[in-house]
Amino acid sequence: MSDDTHPFSEEEALYAAVTTTRRSVAIPLADDDFTTGGLDHESYVNPWTVTSVRHADIRTEAVAREAAGYLGVQ
């Protein structure tokens, strides 16, 4: 949800939970809501699950290793 105009964008960003469960207050996502990529299934944002995450707290290497293991990639 963040871009370079947000304060501290080089240190942290805002994230919201995405789900495939339709709820009356969930916001539907469309293809034009994404600047790159997208989702394969009809998806919604839960506006009550927004959080700020520091970039340093995102463990991309660990997540990539675990995902590769589940997929059988060495």
C-alpha positions in Angstrom: 0.0 0.0 0.0 3.0 2.3 0.3 5.0 4.1 -2.3 7.9 6.6 -2.3 5.6 9.5 -1.2 5.0 7.9 2.3 7.1 9.0 5.2 10.0 6.6 5.9 9.3 4.7 2.7 13.0 3.6 2.6 12.6 2.0 6.0 9.1 0.6 6.2 5.8 0.0 4.3 2.1 -0.5 5.0 0.6 -3.9 4.2 -3.0 -5.2 4.2 -4.2 -8.8 4.4 -5.6 -10.2 1.1 -8.1 -13.1 1.2 -10.3 -15.0 -1.2 -13.1 -14.9 1.2 -15.9 -12.4 0.3 -17.1 -10.3 3.2 -19.5 -7.4 3.2 -16.8 -4.8 4.2 -13.9 -6.4 2.3 -12.6 -4.4 -0.8 -12.5 -6.4 -4.0 -9.3 -6.3 -6.0 -9.3 -5.8 -9.7 -6.4 -6.2 -12.3 -5.9 -2.4 -12.5 -5.3 -2.3 -8.7 -1.8 -3.7 -9.3 1.2 -1.9 -10.8 2.8 -5.2 -11.6 1.7 -8.8 -11.4 -1.7 -9.7 -10.0 -3.7 -12.6 -8.4 -5.0 -15.7 -10.0 -8.2 -15.8 -7.9 -10.9 -13.3 -7.1 -9.4 -11.6 -4.0 -10.3 -9.0 -1.4 -8.5 -6.7 1.0 -9.6 -6.8 4.6 -9.4 -3.1 5.7 -9.1 -4.0 9.4 -5.8 -5.8 8.9 -3.4 -3.1 8.0 0.0 -3.1 9.5 3.4 -1.4 9.2 6.4 -3.6 8.6 10.0 -2.5 8.6 11.9 -3.7 5.5 14.6 -5.1 7.8 12.0 -7.4 9.4 11.1 -9.1 6.1 13.1 -12.3 5.8 12.9 -12.9 2.1 15.9 -15.3 1.9 14.4 -17.6 4.6 11.0 -17.5 2.9 12.5 -18.2 -0.5 14.4 -21.2 0.9 11.4 -22.7 2.6 9.2 -22.2 -0.4 11.8 -23.8 -2.6 11.9 -26.8 -0.3 8.1 -27.2 -0.5 8.3 -27.1 -4.3 11.2 -29.6 -4.5 13.7 -27.1 -5.8 17.3 -27.6 -4.6 
